[in-house]
Amino acid sequence: MKVYIISLISIAAVAALIEIFSPKKFEKYMKLVLSLCVICVLIGPFVSIVNTLYGLSNGDLTNIGDLVQGGEYEDYDKIMSDTILAAGRENVRRGISQVLREKFGIPYEECEVSADIVYDDENEEFSVNKVTLVLSGASIWRDPYEIEEYIEKLLGCECVTAIK
């Protein structure tokens, strides 16, 4: 966006200078040519967007970065990865909360669950590294070792329990 604004201001300044110094007999032709140049700069981003959308409609995903974060494909990958990790954390949190409620009778409002999830590039899969449970209310009287052992066997990761 910054480059677009700079190029728009630059073309307008150059057009004004050319118009000032052009001979009077060519004034209407110069205005026409300079106006066309300004219009080309104005519609430049729209042409890029239309080309990208046309490519997407044909299944071409190579230019998807042009539509997000100023054309930075790496930013798109980071945003997508962060979004998928956040969704994974939320799904794990909900699943563990449901298991705790069904297996141990711990109400949703008495247990805060957080999960550390990572993506393994080699195997192309997500895995849970660690689960943290914070118990409150009447749930603090539950056996934390039994809960930790169950979650560790269920997910194959470290589980830590704290009391609030």
Beta strands, then each sheet from edge to edge (+ up, - down):
strand 1: 111-120
strand 2: 125-135
strand 3: 158-163
sheet 1: 1+ 2- 3-
end
